[in-house]
Amino acid sequence: MITDAQRFQPFSEEPIRLIDQSGAWLGAFPCDLDDATLHAMYRHLVLARAVDERLVLLQRLGKISFTASAAGHEAAQVGTAHALRVGRDWIFPYYRDTALAIAVGWPLVELFGQMMGTRADAARGRQMPAHPGSRDLRIFTVASPIASHLPAATGTAIAQKLAGAGDATVCTFGDGATSEGDWHAALNFAGAQGAPIVFVCENNRYAISVDLRHQTGSDGLAVKAHAYGMPGYLVDGMDLLACYYVMRSLLEAARDGLGPALVEMTVYRYGPHSSADDDSVYRDPAEVAAWRERDPIVRFRRFLTARGGWDEAAERELRAAVTRTVDEAVEAAEAAGPVPVEWLFDDVSSRPTPQLERQRERFRAARRAAGEDVAD
Ligand SMILES: Cc1ncc(C[n+]2csc(CCOP(=O)(O)OP(=O)(O)O)c2C)c(N)n1
């Protein structure tokens, strides 16, 4: 239940913030989360960072072909995840949302299986790495073309409204997505239809090498919500609880029939755009270092420590447990073995067409000719 004090003002000039750099609570209302919930949120932050670092390592080792680091985005994503009703609300994420997927419970074995293309991958090796999806968790499979998932997210939210079950949709994207036509079509239609959807822009100020100043002449991104008839909120995306409380109140409003909202979360990506990028050619290392000083994980840990109930021993125990969890997940995902190439022919249609069967036979014949052992 959201109280009046937990409703936020849209279109503020300063980002909404509930925890300062020292970990002190700034809210006009008391934090109403219990220790177990706060510690679960912190574990998700730490786990997401550890997964991220392991993915970079696996890419360097040649075990995965591509990774897009979420380091610096964790508070925005974990805060959003905890405001969702997992399995009921729909989630339309983008490729940088590893922490979001982890925090809503995407199994780590599946995550690493998806990244490595092993049999542990629920998508059976058919997506490029960093493209999760889950029927059970209602995660719409990530699509590479920027902003192409937004109209589908709006459509889903309109369907939720028509169904009348009180569900909502969250759709995330980067600042670069706001330059795409799909972005405007989706927000326009959501506003016109009063769709129960919260659009979340993880604004890290870069679309690969393109600075936000080249994307828009407007004063920020949240302000664009005005034109689509919905409120826009500017939030400190390195502050987990600011992200959580803003998302909680907006999702509740959406479920109550109050329509869509746009949230701009200011974040920073510490690493390059992806494993295929060299950010040193377009960013000053001093800028990266300055944002690292505002690390969302350190800030939240300070909050927990100041509140009581978190200390060095708890921290050590958590870090060791997280390392073990990641080790085991990587091991299990790898042990599942690579996806057989022949799976390519499965699930294309409910009954294979004669053309598909002929292609499968030609493929098998080519493998036999190459001396491979092909089962009948
Ligand atoms: C329609 C389209 N155009 C270009 C690309 C190439 N591309 C991949 S990621 C990216 C940058 C997107 O930046 P942003 O939306 O800000 O998200 P970020 O990666 O910064 O989190 C671009 C241009 C693409 N995938 N799709």
The ligand as an SDF file (V2000), in Angstrom:
LIG
                    3D

 26 27  0  0  0  0  0  0  0  0999 V2000
   17.7280   -0.0040  -34.7040 C   0  0  0  0  0  0  0  0  0  0  0  0
   19.1510   -0.1810  -34.2830 C   0  0  0  0  0  0  0  0  0  0  0  0
   20.0880    0.7180  -34.6460 N   0  0  0  0  0  0  0  0  0  0  0  0
   21.3780    0.5760  -34.2590 C   0  0  0  0  0  0  0  0  0  0  0  0
   21.7420   -0.5000  -33.5010 C   0  0  0  0  0  0  0  0  0  0  0  0
   23.1920   -0.6670  -33.0560 C   0  0  0  0  0  0  0  0  0  0  0  0
   23.2760   -0.4200  -31.6190 N   0  0  0  0  0  0  0  0  0  0  0  0
   23.3740   -1.4240  -30.7440 C   0  0  0  0  0  0  0  0  0  0  0  0
   23.4230   -0.8950  -29.1630 S   0  0  0  0  0  0  0  0  0  0  0  0
   23.3300    0.7170  -29.6360 C   0  0  0  0  0  0  0  0  0  0  0  0
   23.3660    1.8330  -28.6180 C   0  0  0  0  0  0  0  0  0  0  0  0
   22.1220    1.9160  -27.7990 C   0  0  0  0  0  0  0  0  0  0  0  0
   22.3450    2.8160  -26.7600 O   0  0  0  0  0  0  0  0  0  0  0  0
   21.3270    3.0230  -25.6020 P   0  0  0  0  0  0  0  0  0  0  0  0
   19.9320    2.8110  -26.0920 O   0  0  0  0  0  0  0  0  0  0  0  0
   21.6220    4.3240  -24.9710 O   0  0  0  0  0  0  0  0  0  0  0  0
   21.6280    1.8340  -24.5810 O   0  0  0  0  0  0  0  0  0  0  0  0
   23.0020    1.4890  -23.8250 P   0  0  0  0  0  0  0  0  0  0  0  0
   23.6830    0.4600  -24.6860 O   0  0  0  0  0  0  0  0  0  0  0  0
   23.7780    2.7450  -23.6920 O   0  0  0  0  0  0  0  0  0  0  0  0
   22.6160    0.9140  -22.5160 O   0  0  0  0  0  0  0  0  0  0  0  0
   23.2780    0.8230  -31.0210 C   0  0  0  0  0  0  0  0  0  0  0  0
   23.2100    2.0960  -31.7490 C   0  0  0  0  0  0  0  0  0  0  0  0
   20.7510   -1.4380  -33.1640 C   0  0  0  0  0  0  0  0  0  0  0  0
   21.0130   -2.5070  -32.3850 N   0  0  0  0  0  0  0  0  0  0  0  0
   19.4680   -1.2460  -33.5360 N   0  0  0  0  0  0  0  0  0  0  0  0
  1  2  1  0
  2  3  1  0
  2 26  2  0
  3  4  2  0
  4  5  1  0
  5  6  1  0
  5 24  2  0
  6  7  1  0
  7  8  2  0
  7 22  1  0
  8  9  1  0
  9 10  1  0
 10 11  1  0
 10 22  2  0
 11 12  1  0
 12 13  1  0
 13 14  1  0
 14 15  2  0
 14 16  1  0
 14 17  1  0
 17 18  1  0
 18 19  2  0
 18 20  1  0
 18 21  1  0
 22 23  1  0
 24 25  1  0
 24 26  1  0
M  CHG  1   7   1
M  END
$$$$
